[in-house]
Amino acid sequence: MNNENNENNQIIRNTDFDFEIKIKDKEGVISFLRDFLKYLKVFGRYSKHSRQDLLTKMKDVKQYINWDKDIAKQFGETLKKMKRIIDTSDKIHQQNNMFDNSYSFFQIGQLSKSFSSNENEENENTTELNQYYMRFNHQVKAIACGSYHALLLLNNGDIYSWGNGAFGRLGHGTIENHRYPTKIETVNQVKYITAGFAYSGCISDQNVSDQLYMWGATENGRLGVGKEINGEDILGQDVTIPTPVDCPHDIRFEKVTCGSTHTCAISTQKHLYTWGNWKYCGKNISDHCDVFSPMKIESLSHIIFESVSIGPGGYHTMALTTTGDLYTWGHNRVGQLGKDIQTNSQNIYSYISYVPQKINTVDNIIDISAGWGHSAILTSNGKVMLCGRNTRSQLGIDTSECQVNNRGHPYVSNFTEIDLPLFTKFIICGGEHTITVNNNREIYAWGDNEFNQLGNINNEGVLTPQKILDIDGDQCKISVGMQCSFIVWK
């Protein structure tokens, strides 16, 4: 384990574990090793203690403790589990930092229906977007796709947006639609972008390191900018330009993801923060009042998180720890949280899990992705598992294997492995479609294809995973929305 290369030195280490403790007997050795594994399961690659540190510690212990077969067995198991934990933690880190630069992007599907009121023009636009390709003078670093709009980040820190401009979600100071990517002039030096149902966000070094900006719809406090801007009540109004989020205690964020009415972010110290609709903020809020500025999820403050996913237009959240554990919360009407539905009530609020819960049926997870009503995970051995709504075959599972809820929607409430050729390296969920890339550089997709978001021109849905696009999947990154997909490649 290469501690000196850990990028984030701000992470607060666990001070409760005493690595220098004097071990007095056999029971002390075994207790030390077990406690060390518990510590490592939280901190993973961010542990301040390496494998070599442990070997040195045990070499010293051997000099004054009778090293019998019980100790030897426990020590061997500790080294084995330590390797597994660190390997998984490193893979998770690589998944979340695997893509620095690319050159071009290609769009399949329809980003928005709202470019024109003229039916003929709209049909022409659909054809155009299904074949849309663009290069920039600077390399394309990332694309974030909301429900009906998208953001594009160049490696020089400029961001562009296009699609449906309602609520000011494009950040250009108006609510006008934009057919093509248009630069957002009011913010630069951007390092991270996100897009939700009717709003957007980015993290920039423009004025302050890791400053979070948000813009778009203000309902439920989803922007996190408070209730007022310059003394004016903004609730129910549009925020049409990137606006700084006033973070408590000078907290800074490295990742942020927008959903439908709530937002979740990971701080530079790897803590989870959330704001917006109180029902989906990961905390039992007694007064049922929406959250208007970033709030730490205190129940998870002892855990280090690497990634978080909500999905386009989503009402459920997935969060992945640095050692491969999954926590979920929010709406679970179709089993999208990866656990059994607890009620058949007609009251939709009874389907909500307000507090994050660990999903104990899976482990060694290295990647997560939330769709509109389904969820996907990728394990360290390349297995793809999905759960949630399956109305459009977005799970890649035959509906005969699904349960049916009181709305007639087929669903699977526990993460279920699907059969895919070869080893999967990457997975992402759209509104009602799913895309993967395997280690043979092939891109597979399945689910809804009404808007050609799978690149299949006959508009038919794909019931089982099929190879799409003749593009080197090992050199690309994929972003998906409700009804379109973007391929960015070197």
N, C-alpha and C positions, 0 to 999 in steps of 0.2 A: 504494500500500500504506500502510495507516494504522497505523504502528507504535505511536503513542501510545495506541491503543485496545486493544493486546494485553492480555488480562486476566491472563495469567500471567507475572509479572515474575521468577519464580523459576527459569525455564528457563535452564540454563547454556548460554551461547552458545559457538560454536566459536572458540577462540582461535588455532587453527592458520592461519586465513586472514587474511592481512594486507591489508586494503583500502587502507591508506595507502602501500603499497610504491611506490617510485620506479621507473617503467617507463622503460627505456633505449632500446628499439628495437622494431621491428615484431613480432619474435618474442615479445617481452615483453608486448605488447598482447594478442596472440592467446592466449598462455598465461594471462594474467590473466583474460580473459573466460571461457575454458574452466574454469579453477579456480573462478571465481565461480559458474558454473552448477552445478558439483559441490557447492559449499557450499550453494547455494540449494535443491538437490534434497533436502538433508537437513532444512533448517530452514524452508523455505516461508514462511508468514506470520509466523513467529517470527524471521525474519532481522532483524538490527539494521541492515541496509543496504537502503535503498529504491531504487526506480526513479530517483528524482530524484538520489540519491547517485551512482548509476552515470552518469547523464547529466552531472553536474557533474565527476565524475572524468575522463570521456572528453573533455569540453570542455577541461579542463586539459591532457590528453595531446596534443590536437591542436596545441597551441602549440609543441611541440618534437619531435613525431614526424611523419614523412611519412605522411599519412593516405591510403593507396592503396585500391584497390577490394577487396583481400583483407581489410584491416582493416574497411572499411565493411560488407562482407558478413558477417563474423563478428560485428560489433557489432549489425547488424540481426537476425541469427539469435538473438543473446543476448537482445535486448529482447523478441523474439517468444516465445522459450521461457520467459523470466522471467515474462511476463504469464500464460502458460498454467500455469506452476507455482503462481503466487500465486493465480490464479483457482480452480484445483483445491483448493489448501489452504484458501482461504476457504470454498468450498462444503462441504468436509469439516467444517470448524468449525461451519458453520451447521446441517449435518445432525445434529451432536451437541449443539447448543444451540438447537434450533428450537422447543422447547415449554416455555413457562414455566408457564402456568396453563390449567386447563380446569374445567368445571363438573360433568360427570356421567359415569358409565360404564355400559356395557351388556355383558353377558356372553352369548356364544353357545357352546354345547358344554357338556361335563361336566368340572368341575374335578377331582372325586374320586369314586371308587366307594364310599368308606368311611364315608358319613355314617350308615348304618343297616344293621342286619343283617336288617331286615324287608324282604322283596322288594317289597311294595306301596309302602311308604314310600320305597324307593329309586327306584322308577319315578316316583312323584309328584315326588320331588326333582329328577329329571332334567328333567321338564317345567318345573318352576319355574325351574331354572337356565338353561334355554334361553331364557327370557323375562326374565332377571334384569336389573333396572335400579335404580340407587340414586343419590340426591343427598345431599350432605353440607352442613353449615353453612359449611364452608370449601371452597375449590376443590380439586379433585383434580389433583395435579401429575403423578403417574406411577403406573403399575401394573407390577409385576414378577411374572411367572408362572413357577413352577417346574413340576415334573412333575405334582404333584397338590395344590399349594397356591399361594396368591398373596399378595402384599403390595401394599398401597395406600398412597401417600404424599400427604398433604394439604399445601397451600401454607403452612400454619402450622407445619409440621415434625412433625406427628403421623403415626404409621404404624399401619395396621391389617393384620390377617392372618386368613385363613380357609382351610378345606379340610382335608386329611388332617394330623392332628397328630402322627403317629408320629415318633419321634426328637426331639421337641421343636422341630420346624422352624417352628412358629408363634410361638414366643417368649413364650408366656404362662405358663411355669413348669410346664407339664404336657405330657402326650402326647395329650390329648383332641382330638377333631375339633371344628371349629367350622363350623357351617352358614353363618353370615353374618359379614361383616367385624367383627372385634373389636379394639379398640385395644390395642396393646402398651404397657403402662404404665411400663416400666422404662427407656425411652429416648425422648427427644424432640429437638427442633431438628434433625431429620433432613433431609439434603439429597439423599441418593442411596440407592436400594434395589436389591437383587438377590435372586433366588431360584433354587436349583438343585434337584437330584434329591431330596435329603432334608435340606437345610439352607438357611440364609438369611443375609443380611448387609445392613448399612447403613453409611453414613457420616454422622456427626453432629458438630455443634458444641456438644453439650450440656456437656461438661466441658473438652474440649481441641479446638481447631480441627482439623477433618478427621480425627476419631477414627474408626477402623474397628471395628465390632462384628460378631461372627459368632455363630451358634447353630444347633443341630441335631445331625446325626450327626457323630461324631468320627473314624470310620475313615479311614485313610490320611493323617491330619493335615489334612484338607480345610478345617478351620476356621482354621488358622493360629495358634491360641492356645497352641501348645506341647503338651507331653505331660502337664503337670500344671497344676492350678489350686488355689492355696492349699495346695500340697504334696500334693495328692491326684491319683493317676493317673486321667486321664479317658478314656484310649483305650478304645474299646468301650462307653463310656457316652454318655448323652444330655446335651447342654448345652441346657437348656430356656429360658434367658433370654439376651438380648443380652449378649455378653461381650467386653470390649476385647481387641483384637489388639495385642500388644507388638511394635511395628515396630522393626527395627534402625536405629540411627543416627537415631532420631527421624523416620523417613520418614513422610510423610503421603500419603494417596491421594485422588484425585478421582473415580475410577471403579473398580468392582469387578464381576466377573461370575463366577457359580458354575456349575459343570458337574455332572458326576456324582460324580467322586471327586477333582477338582482345581479350583483357583481361580486366576484371573488378575486382576491389577489394574494400573491406570496411576497412577503417582505424580503429585504436583503438579508435578514436574519432567519429566513425560512419559516416564519410564522404565517398562519392563515388569517386574513382579514376579509370582512364581507360588509356589504351595505345594500340597501334597497328594500324590497318587499319583505316585511318581517317574517313571513311564513317560510321563506327560503334562505334565511340568513344563518342557519346553523345554530340557533340559540332559542331557548324558550323565553320569549319576551312577554312578560305578564300583562303589560298594558296594550299589547297588540299594535304598537306604534312602529311605523316604518323607520328604517335606519338611514339617516341623511349624511353621515360621514363614516369613514372606515372604522370598523369595530373589530377588535381581535376576537377570534373564537377561543376563549379562555380554556375550554375543556380540552383543546388540542395543543395548548401552548408548550407542552413538554416534548412535542414531536417535531421532527424536521421534515418539511414537505418539499418535493421537487417539482411537482406539476399539479395543475388543477384544470378541470374541464367542465363546462356547462353545456355547450352545444348551441346551434342556431335556434333561437326562439325557445330555449329550454327552461324547464322549471326544476331540474334536479342537478346536483353537483357531485362530481367525483374528484377525490383528492388522493394523490399517491405519495407515500412517504419515501424517504431516501433509501429504505431497505426493502421496498416492494410490498408494503401493506396498503390496502385500499380502504378508504372511508367514504361513505356516501350519505347524502341527506336530500330532503326535498320531496317532490311529488313521486308517488309510487303506484299510481293507478294501474299501470300496465307492467309492474315488476321491474321498472328501469333501474331501481337501486340495487338489484342483484340479491334480493331477499323476498320472502313470501309476502303476498298482500295480506294485511291483517284484518280487513273488513270488506264487506260487500254493500256497505251503506251507500245511499244515493247522495250523501253529503260529501262533496269532493274534498273538503278539508280533513276528513277522517283518513284520507289516504296519504297524508303528508307525514314524513318523519322529520320532526323539527330539529333534532339533535344528531350530529354526525355519529355514525356507528361503523365499527370495523366489520368488514366482510370476511368472515373466518373460513369460508368455503374455498378460497383461492389464496395463493401466496406466490412469491417469486415473480411478481408482476413488474414489468419494465416499461409499459406504456399503457395509457388509458385514453379513451375518447368517448364523449357523450354526444348523442344525437338529439333530435327533438323529443323522442320518446323511447329511445333505445340506447344501450351502452355497450362498449367493447373494451376488452383488455387483451394485452399481449404478454405472454409469460417469457421467462428467460430462455426456455427451450423451444420457442417459436410457435407455441400453441395460441390460437385465436379463440376467444370465448365471448359470447354475446348473450344479452338478455334484454327484455323489454317488449315493446310493441312490435308486431310482425305483420301488420296489415298490408305492407307492400313488399314482403319477403326481405326486409332489410336485415333480418337476422341470418339469412342463408339457411334457414331451417324450414322444413316442410310444415305447413300449418296443421297437418294431422298430428304433429307432435306437440302442439301448443294447447294451452288452456284458453278459455274464452271468458272475458269479463262481462259485466252487466250491460255494456254498450255493444257487445258483439265483436269486440276487438280480440283477435288471437294474440297471445303473449306467452313469454317464458319468463318466470320470475327468478330463476337462478342462472348464474353464468354457465353456459353450455358450450362445449367445444364443437366447432364445425370442421368439416374435412376440407383441407386446403392442400394443394400440391406444394411440396418443398417447405422450406423453413421461412416463416414470415418475419420480416424485419420492421414493418411499419404498418399501422392501422389508423384509419380516421373515419368518423361517422358524420354523415350529412343529415339533412332533415329526415329523409326516409331512404337513404342509400348508404352503402358502406364500401370503402376502398382499402385495399392492402397492397403492399409491395413485398415480394419474396426475395430470397437470396440468389435467385436466378435472374434478378433484375426485371421481373415481370410484374405488371400491374393488373390486379384482379379487382372486380367490382360486382356488386349485386344490389337488388332492391328497386326502388322507383326509378323509372326512366321517362316519365311523362314529358320532361323538358330536355331530353337528350343528355342529362347530366352524367350518364354512363358512357357517352360517346357512341351510342347505338342508334343509328338514324331511323330505325323503324318505330321508335318511341315505346317499344314493349318493355315491360319490366323484366328483370332478370331474377329468376327464382333461385338459382344456385350460382356460386361464384364462377365468373367467366373472365378470361383474359381480355383486356381492352387496351387499345392504343399501342402503337409500335414505338415506344419511347423507352430509353434506358432508365428503368426505375431506380437504379442505384445512384443515378446522378440527378434525381429530381426530388422535389418536395411538393406535397399536395395539400390544398386547402379546399374545403367544401362548405356550401351553404345549404339553404333549403332546397334549391332546385338547380344548382349549378356546381361545377367543379373546376378548380384551377390547377394546372400542372406548371410548376416552375422548375426549369432544369438548366444545368450547366452547358 
